[in-house]
Amino acid sequence: MSPAPVRLPGRPPAHVPLSASPGPSLGGRSRRGVLPGLLATALAGGMLLLAPGLGGAALASQRGAGPWYVTTLRLDEAHEISTGAGVVVAIIDGGVDPTVPALVGQLLPGAGIGDDAAPDGLRDDDPDGHGTSMAGIVAARSVGPDGQPTGFAGVAPGAKILSISTGRETDSDEVAESIRLATDRGAKVISLSLGSSGPADPGERAAVRYALARDVVVVAAAGNVDSDDHDPADHAINSPANIPGVIAVTGSNPRGDFWDGSASGPLAVLAAPAPSIRAPVPVALSPTGAQTADGTSNSTAIVAGVVALVRAEHPELGAPSVIDLLVRTADDNGPSGRDEWFGYGVVDPVAALRTVPVPVATNPLLVTPTPLEPDSLNTDEDALLSAGTAGEGRTGAAEPTPPAPGAPASVPPGVAAAGEETGPGALAWVGGLAAAVLAGIAAGLAAFVARTALRRRGAPVPPGGPAWP
């Protein structure tokens, strides 16, 4: 995995979808300029959803037990409050297949960027159906046009999807253009389940600034890591998720722990379910019209759906207030406060919908420059983004909680304890400087082995899914 995006002559960094392949072969989305070493492959995740007007009980009867994240996020309860009705969510990806039953009636006329994209965005040109899967996670219906269960449950079934297609391949210029176009077309949420390593392109940063200034919530994937990614740079939050003001989404697993296939770092904002997510794909790719896969692509689409739920319930709230509500109500599963694995915590749609919001004027993920006058507040977007760029790790109103003394900075919560079994009493028995040095080396090696094992990415999802304890 390359520590920085590959730049081809005259072409910006390539971006790839941030989800693992559903089968033994990787088969990731082919992106313009993608060479061996760029981020991991495309997703085909998914889930069950609820048609407009159906409450939690009706949803449960349509889907049976349902996928694990539906239960974990208590979507039945959330849908009794909001289904995301009236909110437009832009999916910037390889296009969406309009013939998928779970998405019939959910898609608005979109747009295409580049010669390889459908002009209206309503054709999935990704070889893994990645865009269709992301749209399904956000807004799939549980009942198809024929009245039959679709087998999926979108997080925000009342929302509408605006597909901005970049075709089979894309680069940062197309992503930037897509962000601006989605904003101009009326999207109130932009979901970016793609990315590349290294800093964001200036054009992408400007496009994000454009969207934020127009009351749009931008959500992007933190990125995926592989078991052989030992360079700390490989584990860093990718672009465009690392742009100030963007909700950078990491992954969580069914136990509520940090998913070890996710990138992490001080720029993390929220976490959401990542592994073993089932989502719709074109039938040309799967006879069942569904595939299951892992990835922060899934997490990003889930958070985008939750944003839609909140925006529908509180249409009076501006984007900064919506973000503030989500970070204040997140389930703080890591160290107290903001941390580099969960950010502020795992997104909690029910808590966000039941908590009384507090209107704020400024995106809490932007660093506010020192006021020129006492009690004044500079809300200029350019100044805020410039300040956020100057400090690499400073992206919000609260700084990440530093790790406990002696704990490795890049290891998820709970890992540090594995390497703390050497005691000074034992050294006293052995005595001597040489023995102490040897014991220290042994303890360091043990901690390194434990850290590596716990950060290892899971294997491709087998048929039937993994057995989570």
Buried (B, 14 or more C-beta within 10 A) or exposed (E): BBEEBBBEEEEBBBBBBBBBBBBEEEBBBBBBBBEEEBBBBBBBBBBBBBBEEBBBEBBBEBBEEBBBBBEBBBBBBBBBBBBBBEBBBBBBBBBBBBBBBBBBBBBBEBBBBBEBBBEBBBBBBBBBBBBBBBBBBBBBBBBBEEEEBBBBBBBBBBBBBBBBBBBBBBBBBBBBBBBBBBBEBEBBBBBBBBBBBBBBBEBBBBBBBBBBBBBBBBBBBBBBBBBEBEEEEBBBBBBBBBBBBBBBBBBBBBEBBBBBBBBBBBBBBBBBBBBBBBBBBBBEBBEEBBBBBBBBBBBBBBBBBBBBBBBBBBEEBBBBBBBBBBBBBBBBBBBEEBBBBBBBBBBBBBBBBEBEBEEBEBBBBBBBBEEEEEEEEBBEBEBBBBBBBEEEEBBBBEEBBEBEEEBBEBBBBEBBEBBEEBEEEEBEEEEEEEEBEEBEEEBEEBBEEBBEEBBBBBEBBEEEBBEEE
